[in-house]
Amino acid sequence: MGARRGHEVIQRLRETPPELWHRGKRVEDPTTEPGLANGVRSLARLYDLQWEEPDVMLFDSPTTGQKVGRSFMIPRTQEELASVGEMMMRWARATFGMMGRAPDYLNRAISAYAGGADFLAEPDPRFGENIRRYHEYMRENDLCLTHTLINPQINRSVGPARQKDPFLAARVKEETDAGIVIRGARMLATLPISDEIMVFPSTLLKSAEEDAPYAFAFAIPNNTPGLRFICRETVDYGRTPYDHPLSARFEEMDAVVIFDDVFVPWERVFLYRDVERCNQAYHATGAVVHMSHQVVCKNIAKTEFLLGLVSMMVDAIGVERFQHIHEKVAEIWVTLQTMKAFRRVAEVDAAPNAYGVMSPAWDPLDAARNLYPRLYPRLIEIVQQIGASGLVAMPTWADVTGPLAEDIMKYYQSARLEARERIPLFRLAWDTALSAFGSRQVLYERFFFGDPVRMAGALFHSHDRSQYMEMVREFLKQTIEEMEQEGASPTAPVPTSGDGAKGGDA
Ligand SMILES: Cc1cc2nc3c(=O)[nH]c(=O)nc-3n(C[C@H](O)[C@H](O)[C@H](O)COP(=O)(O)OP(=O)(O)OC[C@H]3O[C@@H](n4cnc5c(N)ncnc54)[C@H](O)[C@@H]3O)c2cc1C
């Protein structure tokens, strides 16, 4: 089949819809369902984009030679890796980074897992073979994934086995010759309007014995019997793109996933009952690195958008001469350059991993994924601080075309924009910084890659800082040596500069 076009994405979703529930009702057809259909259209549009720039977006399949999506590439050279980065930038810019779960995010994950298949094969060669075949299947059919890692937020002070019911968190209920049966729930899965779901290990399993039934990695079609997605309330309220320019386009949706005795055939299982290996899998295969590569591209696109948006707002209302405005715009610009630098250094310093996959440098990407969750809320605060009341004093399309149109055209103009130009600009700013869509984006940025507190903990423990400690230690040693040369001993009081009278005064 090869790389898909948008109409094929829509057709497949219409013909094989997952069991989505929204506002208490089963969604019959996500491609027409109010609140979901616009997101489906934007997703489809990304696939059309592949064919508008095939040289950037596609590459020749290593097995069939047909054109397939570049985000499925397992890069072996720096040039190949950079070409994936370029492809991801095109998709990210198409939604201003507002669909963080564009398919490339998990295409990168599954490609890295396939590249590191030997890691999965160590306990059982079948698992390695399974992931290779699955990656090929996804690539050749250009399918799109969601994923779910986290157990339901019921009682975080104990692990999944010690909840009120051991089947609240998804776990293995039984094992047969043909596969495993899963019962329980996971949260969350963004983009449930996709084709397949990766149910992979979170990195939080603690006890080898107790947590073994929760330790697995598999992928299945979203329409597998017993698999249910309970969607949150949509943030696309069915308004026009004029009124809700982002919400009416880029609602990717998040859902809690219920496994009601879901059967998973062995050929779709990649890790099983191996707590230690589950905890290591994202890092050991390089999946987290390649996913973070997509994330930094998304961050760049999102920050470019914010810089353009805020600059236009400043210009529109004539506040460009105030110093604090300069400072705030500068903050966005610096964030953009920081993200671009992270991406660049990650690609330039890329090196083959243990499996020969060209992998972006991890340190800058780890820095990016830890920093942006802190910066994005601040950038949104800047939109609010500069937009001020302009973010709420915004008429709708119905107002603009209604009986008060004349008043609106007069009183909603700005220093440099007519009302008909200013209103859509500030509606866009409202949808970015104030609407339900905008708030969900902030929450997404804060948490989607994990709890920032525990991510910082992982960073603290995993990056070697000893060379910097050594630098400081050396400097302190020199100081002592200098003092000793002057006749002082470490046990004697160190003379302060001056004659010590100050100390005597105290
Ligand atoms: C919009 C959105 C989209 C998402 N999409 C996906 C997705 O597609 N797939 C997916 O798998 N996940 C997704 N997530 C989930 C995301 O991975 C989690 O939000 C994140 O890992 C944090 O877990 P939690 O939400 O369960 O928070 P909790 O773990 O319940 O944390 C709640 C609070 O308690 C604190 N806390 C809890 N435990 C500890 C601890 N041990 N030490 C210190 N502090 C602690 C946290 O710091 C936090 O302040 C999404 C989240 C959001 C908000």
The ligand as a Tripos MOL2 file, in Angstrom:
@<TRIPOS>MOLECULE
LIG
   53    58     1     0     0
SMALL
NO_CHARGES

@<TRIPOS>ATOM
      1 C1         -3.2190   16.2330   27.8250 C.3       1 LIG1
      2 C2         -2.5150   14.9840   28.2030 C.ar      1 LIG1
      3 C3         -2.2850   14.0130   27.2540 C.ar      1 LIG1
      4 C4         -1.6630   12.8180   27.6060 C.ar      1 LIG1
      5 N1         -1.4970   11.8350   26.6620 N.ar      1 LIG1
      6 C5         -0.9610   10.6510   27.0170 C.ar      1 LIG1
      7 C6         -0.8410    9.5920   26.0830 C.ar      1 LIG1
      8 O1         -1.1870    9.7330   24.9180 O.2       1 LIG1
      9 N2         -0.3350    8.4120   26.5010 N.ar      1 LIG1
     10 C7          0.0740    8.2320   27.7840 C.ar      1 LIG1
     11 O2          0.5260    7.1490   28.0940 O.2       1 LIG1
     12 N3         -0.0220    9.2110   28.6900 N.ar      1 LIG1
     13 C8         -0.5370   10.4110   28.3390 C.ar      1 LIG1
     14 N4         -0.6600   11.4010   29.2710 N.ar      1 LIG1
     15 C9         -0.3760   11.0630   30.6700 C.3       1 LIG1
     16 C10         0.9550   11.5510   31.1570 C.3       1 LIG1
     17 O3          1.9480   10.6250   30.8240 O.3       1 LIG1
     18 C11         0.7990   11.7290   32.6720 C.3       1 LIG1
     19 O4         -0.0170   12.8570   32.8790 O.3       1 LIG1
     20 C12         2.1030   11.9070   33.4070 C.3       1 LIG1
     21 O5          2.9050   10.7840   33.3010 O.3       1 LIG1
     22 C13         1.8420   12.1630   34.9050 C.3       1 LIG1
     23 O6          1.0790   11.1310   35.4370 O.3       1 LIG1
     24 P1         -0.3390   11.3860   36.0620 P.3       1 LIG1
     25 O7         -1.0890   12.3410   35.1890 O.co2     1 LIG1
     26 O8         -0.9450   10.0910   36.3060 O.co2     1 LIG1
     27 O9         -0.0480   12.1740   37.3970 O.3       1 LIG1
     28 P2          0.1140   11.5330   38.8210 P.3       1 LIG1
     29 O10         1.2020   10.5030   38.7890 O.co2     1 LIG1
     30 O11        -1.1880   11.0650   39.3270 O.co2     1 LIG1
     31 O12         0.6170   12.7690   39.6530 O.3       1 LIG1
     32 C14        -0.2790   13.7040   40.3070 C.3       1 LIG1
     33 C15         0.5600   14.6130   41.2000 C.3       1 LIG1
     34 O13         1.1820   13.8360   42.2190 O.3       1 LIG1
     35 C16         2.6000   13.9410   42.1570 C.3       1 LIG1
     36 N5          3.1600   12.6020   42.3440 N.ar      1 LIG1
     37 C17         2.5660   11.4150   42.1000 C.ar      1 LIG1
     38 N6          3.4030   10.3980   42.3660 N.ar      1 LIG1
     39 C18         4.5550   10.9450   42.7560 C.ar      1 LIG1
     40 C19         5.8120   10.4210   43.1380 C.ar      1 LIG1
     41 N7          6.0530    9.1020   43.1800 N.pl3     1 LIG1
     42 N8          6.7970   11.2900   43.4540 N.ar      1 LIG1
     43 C20         6.5840   12.6090   43.4220 C.ar      1 LIG1
     44 N9          5.4150   13.1750   43.0700 N.ar      1 LIG1
     45 C21         4.4160   12.3560   42.7330 C.ar      1 LIG1
     46 C22         2.9190   14.4680   40.7640 C.3       1 LIG1
     47 O14         4.1150   15.2340   40.7310 O.3       1 LIG1
     48 C23         1.6850   15.3110   40.4480 C.3       1 LIG1
     49 O15         1.8710   16.5990   40.9710 O.3       1 LIG1
     50 C24        -1.2480   12.6030   28.9350 C.ar      1 LIG1
     51 C25        -1.4480   13.6080   29.8900 C.ar      1 LIG1
     52 C26        -2.0730   14.7790   29.5440 C.ar      1 LIG1
     53 C27        -2.2990   15.8110   30.6080 C.3       1 LIG1
@<TRIPOS>BOND
     1     1     2 1
     2     2     3 ar
     3     2    52 ar
     4     3     4 ar
     5     4     5 ar
     6     4    50 ar
     7     5     6 ar
     8     6     7 ar
     9     6    13 1
    10     7     8 2
    11     7     9 ar
    12     9    10 ar
    13    10    11 2
    14    10    12 ar
    15    12    13 ar
    16    13    14 ar
    17    14    15 1
    18    14    50 ar
    19    15    16 1
    20    16    17 1
    21    16    18 1
    22    18    19 1
    23    18    20 1
    24    20    21 1
    25    20    22 1
    26    22    23 1
    27    23    24 1
    28    24    25 2
    29    24    26 1
    30    24    27 1
    31    27    28 1
    32    28    29 2
    33    28    30 1
    34    28    31 1
    35    31    32 1
    36    32    33 1
    37    33    34 1
    38    33    48 1
    39    34    35 1
    40    35    36 1
    41    35    46 1
    42    36    37 ar
    43    36    45 ar
    44    37    38 ar
    45    38    39 ar
    46    39    40 ar
    47    39    45 ar
    48    40    41 1
    49    40    42 ar
    50    42    43 ar
    51    43    44 ar
    52    44    45 ar
    53    46    47 1
    54    46    48 1
    55    48    49 1
    56    50    51 ar
    57    51    52 ar
    58    52    53 1
@<TRIPOS>SUBSTRUCTURE
     1 LIG1         1 GROUP 0 **** ****
